[in-house]
């Protein structure tokens, strides 16, 4: 059976499963649509949350960024995982006890202000829309390769699939669909990693293989990888490459951004009790760990495989020939990915070979001149293709390649659905029902929720056609926005009675504006033509890159909120009592208020 047919079977079968589940679990009320009627089991919710959490950035992009940058990009792993611990300990149980449907509703009630609720909606929309761009980007990339169509068409197909199960299923349909998607994505991520670990190290556990011996050379795998990338003029894989300050701020930005992500927080409104929210977070960490403990090994082993493929006789021998790429089954993946526009090369010196090296490295210049090289000839290698191409690079069976296709799409679609649901809830429940048309019936609200989700899908497609960077970079920007705007408001709302309505509004606006301004000035996105590629080469503020600025924005948010609160009226006593009732563990099985 040819590869295209296998891809269709795996991808088509998974889509049929998702849509079938959505039909079975179709939302019939606003409680179903927003919170699955608060009837989801903690283990089920943990698995669904893990799928919601592990997006295209985790499945498709993260290992690619680790592979080509090395040690520094392990901050993605530390930030995202550490942030989930913060969410589990500091936010999820208290928000569930408060008993509302959405983050914006909590902010509005806690800070006794419709203005605070509106500002929270704006913050949520900016963060979620930025985040969903990365997911739709991942959908387009996966579809483009495995259905052998262009990325734009793939993105449109993915949008239709999300529409089919998210718009009608709501939170109830999305929850059970995400359980299926988690099973697909974790299987698809783990099986190729096991195969490749066995090939390179003889160890079936990728995380152990990463620190084991490279079978062919007898050297430690990381030492072998360091040697190869050093010979090619790149920084050693295990070396620290950048600013320590920026790395700390980036990790912190990811951590507190994670704890402020509305589409993840919403998942904890779906369980019956506060204690179930705590159990859900524990199970989610278990399910997340299965992928995150594997990702560093996937990145390192893929980088080693690529380097050895491009220099089959070692870095002192000849580079891969154009004839090999065109005729050898070992290199067929290159021609296939070239058709997507995400991989390309050029024989600049006409020697019939494709030299892959760091042409900006001064130590390699003499060697390059002696060999007649005219610069790095692997002119484009999009980091987002690495995990999807990994089974082909390692010459794994066709069914593994088809499984990875389904897994990549499951990761992107599961998070996209969660984000679209958060956007829809913010518009229909917080903006329309909560402020503009409070007298609308439940039927009208449900219709508004579905229409707003459909509109959000259209917007996500439009923005996904022109993303600001790689999927993980785009997601990092979204985390920074959530860190600067939503997380401080939630923390102060739960743990401080001093912050009043004016302080919360001022803090959220200050954090959001300063972060968005820094990102846009840094990148020039939307303002300067032909700047589609994200770059952090020349930070505006010392070594602080725009993907790291969320932590600074959060500090601004906290500072402004406390200053303004200190200059305005004290928080009413009934709100102080409300905060106390949420924080005290008494009656952990009940919520303060609900629907």
Buried (B, 14 or more C-beta within 10 A) or exposed (E): EEBEEBBBBBBEEBBEBBBEBBEEBBBEBBBBBBBBBBBBBBBBBBBBBBBBBBBBBBBBBBBBBBBBBBBBBBBBBBBBBBBBBBBBEBBBBBBBBBBBBBBBBBBBBBBBBEBBBBBBBBBBBBBBBBBBBBBBBBBBBBBBBBBBBBBBEBBBBBBEBBBBBBBBBBBBBBBBBBBBBBBBBBBBBBBBBBBBBBBBBEBEBBBEBBBBBBBEEEBBBBBBBBBBBBBBBBBBBEEEBBBEEBBEBBBBBBBBBBBBBBBBBBBBBBBBBBBBBBBBBEBBBEBBEBBBBBBBBBBBBBBBBBBBBBBBEEBEEBBBBBEBBEEEEBBBBBEBBBEBEBBBBEBBBEBEBBBBBBBEBEEBEEBBEEBEBBEBBBEEBBBBBBBBBBBBBBEBEBBBBBBBBBBBBBBBBBBBBBBBBBBBBBBBBBBBBBBEEEEBEEEBBBEBBBBBBBBBBEBBBEBBBEBBBBBBBBBBBBBBBBBBBBBBBBBBBBBBBBBBBBBBBBBBBBBBBBBBEBBBEBBEBEEEEEEEEBBBEEBEEEBBBBBBBBBBBBBBBBBBBBBBBEEEEEBEEEBEEBBEBBBEEEEBEEBBEEB
